[in-house]
Amino acid sequence: MSGRRDAPLMRNNTQSIFKSRIAIAIAIGVFFGGVFAFFFPNGFFFVSSSAPILSHRLAKSISPVGSAECESSETINLLKSEFIAASERNTDLKKQIRDLTQRLQLAEQGKDHAQKQVLVLGDQKKAGPFGFVKGLRTNPIVAPDESVNPRLAKLLEKVAVRKELIVALANSNVKEMLEVWFTNIKRVGIPNYLVVALDEDITTFCEANNVPVYKRDPDEDIDSVARTGGNHAVSGLKFRILREFLQLGYGVLLSDVDIVYLQNPFDHLHRDSDVESMSDGHDNRTAYGFNDVFDEPAMGWARYAHTMRMWVFNSGFFYIRPTIPSIELLDRVAGRLSREPHSWDQAVFNEELFFPSHPGYDGLHAARRTMDFYLFMNSKVLFKTVRKDAALSKLKPVIVHVNYHPDKLPRMKAVVEYYVNGKKDALKPFPDGSD
Ligand SMILES: *[C@@H]1O[C@H](CO)[C@@H](O)[C@H](O)[C@H]1NC(C)=O
């Protein structure tokens, strides 16, 4: 602690010595400036024209030895007053420079922030009465920029409905699940969905099944991951690929393929946040957040420390609006995934969304919403709770995401049997978890 306290004092000392040295240097500079201004009234670089004046003045001030004592004191007085005038002007100019520099710095600092504030808030407003103030959640969408990908822009014009669509990435490893995925989307009658094909086989498969498909332009960075990358690596790709969709002005419901669609999700979105995501949580507390009290008995009176907890957003199913914070999120996640090759995209996605700004770190300021965990249901909720509960098992979710179980395909098919074909026993053979 003492070291911390000393440091500023020492700095002040050295600063004041430094400052007085500067003052002396400036005074000397100003003095010589005055002298030179007197002798070289037209500046240094007009030697030929000023030479006669110089010799004339020198002659005047130096050569007459006997007769000119009063003239030389006159000269000194003149020099003195010129010196005073010059230093006054110098102080004035320095003050002006200081003021202008300060204003410039402030303007630079505030420019970006202020522009965004004006854009979001419009004119300054007074706060309303108690209970009637509400902050903003909904950021303005970006101006669409078709130049980032004209081909995709054309395709999205055809596929999207009200500038929104479901997007899934797929390679040949997930072909069977993809089939269940689009079969149920078609059954529900959702027109606005698109598969981003990561290999040729998936492109042909989609075309053969009348499924809107987008084959990306070759990009070696992305393509090598798409072909050879593991589950997590491929999952990380979506953050890079999604950027263009948002830049084109589309809201994207990003979807993994281990998801069964039972209703149209676009009828169940709130669209008030940058990111609206399904949860890995399994009840109100874990899905929507709770105050988790940490107990440290050794602290006695202060043994209870309150902590904020929430089960993560599932990065396999979220709706993302085309806003600046959303695009910043994609960039931050993609950037970290490429710098930290062993990181898990879902962990990074949540860290970027939820950690606040703190010393040395500027957090993302994005609005977030957790989807209803009964409507956008993960497979833990379904197999642990819902299927055993008389009331809950009668509700029809919007989607079921088989994210908690490795035997994805058979469980997806069972979900279809249960909810679509009404087979009451379809979910029975499966254990709550996996061994
Ligand atoms: C969970 O939250 C919902 C809505 O917020 C509420 O209706 C329900 O009673 C809550 N359930 C429990 C078990 O607390």
The ligand as a Tripos MOL2 file, in Angstrom:
@<TRIPOS>MOLECULE
LIG
   14    14     1     0     0
SMALL
NO_CHARGES

@<TRIPOS>ATOM
      1 C1        -41.6290  -19.9970  -13.0560 C.3       1 LIG1
      2 O1        -41.9010  -18.7340  -13.6250 O.3       1 LIG1
      3 C2        -43.1960  -18.6290  -14.1810 C.3       1 LIG1
      4 C3        -43.3040  -17.3030  -14.8990 C.3       1 LIG1
      5 O2        -42.3580  -16.4210  -14.5090 O.3       1 LIG1
      6 C4        -44.2480  -18.8090  -13.1060 C.3       1 LIG1
      7 O3        -45.5340  -18.7060  -13.6580 O.3       1 LIG1
      8 C5        -44.0560  -20.1610  -12.4470 C.3       1 LIG1
      9 O4        -44.9440  -20.3020  -11.3870 O.3       1 LIG1
     10 C6        -42.6220  -20.3140  -11.9700 C.3       1 LIG1
     11 N1        -42.4300  -21.6780  -11.5350 N.am      1 LIG1
     12 C7        -41.9640  -21.9910  -10.3500 C.2       1 LIG1
     13 C8        -41.8180  -23.4540  -10.0710 C.3       1 LIG1
     14 O5        -41.5850  -21.1750   -9.5540 O.2       1 LIG1
@<TRIPOS>BOND
     1     1     2 1
     2     1    10 1
     3     2     3 1
     4     3     4 1
     5     3     6 1
     6     4     5 1
     7     6     7 1
     8     6     8 1
     9     8     9 1
    10     8    10 1
    11    10    11 1
    12    11    12 1
    13    12    13 1
    14    12    14 2
@<TRIPOS>SUBSTRUCTURE
     1 LIG1         1 GROUP 0 **** ****
